[in-house]
Amino acid sequence: RINFDGIESSLTRTERQLSMPLRQKDADMYLFVTLLQDAINLRQSRQLNALEAADRFDRVSTTLPVSTKNYWSRRALMFRIFENIHYGNLSRARALADLLYDKQAEQLDALVAARIYAATSAYDEAQKVSERAISGSEQKSAENYLNYLKHSVLLQNLHFLRRDYDKARGSAEQTTEYLKTI
């Protein structure tokens, strides 16, 4: 038996919420959507050279609060990191990445963090994150072997960038031995 009175009141509440503007429903989602719209407009602007575009994105980006309190604020922070990398604002991207990693290290994918650090030329941090992740027992389980391989490749590339070929070879040998055990 269906309670039609309950359905009606539920629909009324839902309709009221749907008719509210996004800004009132979720302010952090609204800020993220606004950031996306501004970034799209900036990328579509043909009159700007690369330096002007980087400066304009920085002005748009710095007006937003830096927070990791919920999903949308973390998404906005990640977007800001990648857009700053896109525009060549590596120091800004690195500062935001440090903040995100300091506050959300346990929830952040280690491979993403290591790749962000590598993209911002923070090779020491990228190596530390990858080595910490690769040494964990959960990475060496059969279902996570792909993550192990990705971290190993990143470590080998970092060693090559630094011209430390012996460490790169050692990392490749460890990965080969690991793959033989699976």
ABEGO torsion letter per residue (X at the ends): XBBAAAAAAAAAAAAAAAABBAAAABAAAAAAAAAAAAAAAAAABAABBAAAAAAAAAAAAAABBBBAABAAAAAAAAAAAAAAAAAGBAAAAAAAAAAAAAAAAAABBAAAAAAAAAAAGBAAAAAAAAAAAAABAAAABAAAAAAAAAAAAAAAAAAAAAGBAAAAAAAAAAAAAAAAAX
